[in-house]
Amino acid sequence: MRVRSCYIYLLLIGVVLVSGLDSCKKQRLRRHKKKWIKNAFEALSENKYPRVKAISWWNENFDNSKLRIDASKKSLKAYQKGVANNIFITAPVFLNGKLVAGDGIYHSAYPDFGGTEDVVTTERINEFETLAKKDIVWAYFSNNWYNSISFPSDAVSIIHNAGKVPFIRMMPRTNFDVGGPDENYTMQKIIDGDFDAELTQWANDAAALDYPILVEFGTEVNGDWFPWNGSYNGADETSYGDAQKTDGQERFVDAYRHIIDICNTAGADNITWFFHVDAYSSPDVDWNDIAGYYPGDDYIDWLGVSVYGPQEPNEDYQSFTEIMDDVYPVLSSLSDKPIAVLEFAITE
């Protein structure tokens, strides 16, 4: 009995110690999120990256990601305090139907439109603005192509009627979970015109609007977690087009240009086009660098980048400024177009 009692006592001590360590880890992570948010807003407020003219928080808790600004009271307060600075503005400026840089940094968001990124509601927009204590310029959502390509009229109308600018992510994927190649929506098929009828209708629907919208194609193209990445469209081969360029990148450029050409032909001059990359390329090889995917200044109006801290508790910690210090020079050398941090967030 005495031996058993000692064993139970030691076991209880172990449980308490482990529980204490888990609690410490959670507290440390909370401090990290608060610290990360503070670091981001301080750097932006101090104009450390003068070409950055817009930011958009990725607010979600899909698959328990805890990226929402209200994942904890401390992270919410840090966000509210940071975004309260007057440098973060909420009134968009348009010139000839195109969004242009304003006198400050536009504040925007993906306001938790569900796991498939397309459950667009006024309530979710209002909820984010209430949490942030600041309005947003645009509401960001995905136009998943799945088995057909169609203009997301309902979602666009909801966002516009809420007084925000609709920002459409054209996502050429047959299903939401595809992480490798998508045999249906390849860049070559887009180039060959296999979807021209649907894309033309998409463009006509966009042109019919009496207000401006923002659009991007091929989100985070330099990341192999999406099927439009060069890995699945020719990688480092040089059999397509210009022999001096790698096929994976060149096909993306031509596919994106093809879509923009269709929209321009339809008279959709109310679209502001964004080129969106991740801060780090995966795989990190020459044929997957950011510059090789750029469609060019004649096609693109804004440069965009995703900047994420750890998205899971066991990931290595990088501050907002550490990441931006790596990618900002790359974007700045690419073009003199304004830069938007189209996605930024960190787990709790």
Buried (B, 14 or more C-beta within 10 A) or exposed (E): EEEEEEEEEEEEEEEEEEEEEEEEEEEEBBEBBBBBBBBBBBBBBEEBBEBBBBBBBBBBBEEEBBBBBBBBEBBBBBBBBBBEBEBBBBEBEBEEEBBBBBEBBBBBBBBBBBEBBBEBBBEBBEBBBEBBEBBBBBBBBBBBBBEEBEBBEEBBEBBBEBEBBBBBBBBBBBEEEBEEBBEBBBBBBBBEEBBBEBBBBBBBBBBEBEEBBBBBBBBBBBBBEBBBBBBBBBBBEBEBBEEEBBBBBBBBBBBBBBBBEBBBEBEBBBBBBBBBBBBBBBEEEEBBBBEBBBBEEEBBBBBBBBBBBBBEEEEEEBBBBEBBEEBBEBBBEBBEBBBBBBBBBBBB
